[in-house]
Amino acid sequence: RNDAIVRGRGAEARIDHSMWSEIAGAFSKGETLSIVDTWTDGENTWVQLGPERWINIEQDGEPVLDLID
């Protein structure tokens, strides 16, 4: 399991690993998140924070998370 810190203007979580899925919450710059899983289709990479909580690690072409080992 890894952790990440939210960058820039923050990040929106969605209920699934799709930009078209419902927004499930938002996180502010500087918040630390615990990553439980990852998913990628080779183009987009999403991290899972829990049930129905996914964040695309890049939004609008900008990275939204700094991963912590």
Order of alpha helices (4+ residues) and beta strands (2+ residues): beta-beta-beta-beta-beta-beta-beta-beta-beta-beta
